[in-house]
Amino acid sequence: MRTLRSASFIKWFYLGMHIKRWLALVLLGVTIMGLGFGYVLREVYLNYTFPDWVYYVTLQFIPRFVRGALFIGVALGLITFGVWKLQISLLAAVGRAPRDEGLLETIYNFRYRARGPKVVAIGGGTGLPVLLRGLKERTSNLTAIVTVGDDGGSSGRLRRELGVLPPGDVRNCIAALAEAEPLMTRLFQYRFNEGSGLEGHSFGNLFIVAMSGITGNFEEAVRETSRVLAVRGFILPSSLNHVTVHARTEDEQTISGESNIPLGGKRIREVFLQPANVQANPEAIRAILEADVVVCGPGSLLTSVLPNLLVDGIRQALAISQATKIYVCNVATQQGETDGFRVSDHFETLVRHIGPGLFDYVLANDNVAGPLPEAWHSQPVVVDAPVVDGARVVTADVVAEKYRFHHDSEKLAAAIMKLYGEGRPAPEPPLELAVAQPTR
């Protein structure tokens, strides 16, 4: 962080050296204008009789020399304060600027994003970072709420061996929102391919766990890591307690562990948490209550999205929140979780678990060009109803052209901002949204 600040100061100093002559010219012009006002005021004082109170307001009972020094002191104080605030404002923008972005464009984008809506994105896995990458270009008032039920891969090993909350989903969100040098982001996502005890671990996961040991808790570790990588927004676990995700199949078999649910090979009837009464992260609740927009998804319905909403405090905050609430349906089915699901099946699964009436919109993809690669064992999700459980189904082209089983960050963010604006033109080129028509 110190390096970033030093680099920002050097940029500002270099800029100042090149524009100081023009600032001096502006200052000279202001000084001459002040002298002109002084001559005018002198003539007015000599030729016009003012009321008695003007004598005291203009401090005429003080000698002119003292009065002049007083006015100069006040002016210097105002100038110093103004320059200080201007420097802070410019450095805040320049410190986060991409290398290929001009200064004026940087400042404009920084101020534009600062005025953006408060958006809370709820999810996990690979879907949530996709959404965050698009939203961070439109608002800096971002909060990501991630699941803590991950028990597979590097996160699962660290959770079992060290007793920490799983850092994997948090790491992915940090990488998506980071404004640090690209090399730092790549380092954070680096995964060891060999080494006793290291193989399979991500550097970012180890970094967060190490930071947990230094700061004393996982939440503070995420906060400090976000500062190191200049993250735009906040990343919060949905709960600060350990939870295990369970699933119950249609034949009453129970599957334990998030990573095992897609491997069961049977249709899932219910997902639940243990312990059932796990407490929500108070900061996550506050973020939802203060949000202008709450977005759930995209991501694995049963193992990334639902585990967050099954935390009682999160579900209750969502019900109370006055925000525009949007569920983003996946563009493709997921083997072992949502085989054969249509849009209505996805949303009805949510409703069955968390209750009705929580969402205003369901955002679904309408750019369906054909089947997905057979290796993914997935098919495009079909839009089959204009309204589901009172939520209006809205469609848009939100699919990535190269990876048609994923959302496109820019398209998805533009569609969400369009919905938030209730039909007002979005800051980006207009995106056509249409109410879904049921398939025949």
Secondary structure, 3 states (H helix, E strand, C coil): CHHHHHHHHHHHHHHHHHHHHHHHHHHHHHHHHHHHHHHHHHHHHHHCCCCHHHHHHCCCCCCHHHHHHHHHHHHHHHHHHHHHHHHHHHHHHHCCCCCCCCHHHHHHHHHHHHCCCCEEEEECCCHHHHHHHHHCCCCCCEEEEECCCCCCHHHHHHHHHHCCCCCHHHHHHHHHHECCCHHHHHHHHCECCCCCCCCCCEHHHHHHHHHHHHHCCHHHHHHHHHHHCCECCEEEECCCCCCEEEEEECCCCEEECHHHHHHCCCCEEEEEEECCCCCCCHHHHHHHHHCCEEEECCCCHHHHHHHHHCCHHHHHHHHHCCCEEEEECCCECCCCCCCCCCHHHHHHHHHHHHCCCCCCEEEEECCCCCCCCHHHCCCECCCCCCEECCEEEEEECCECCCCCCCECHHHHHHHHHHHHCCCCCCCCCCCCCEECCCCC
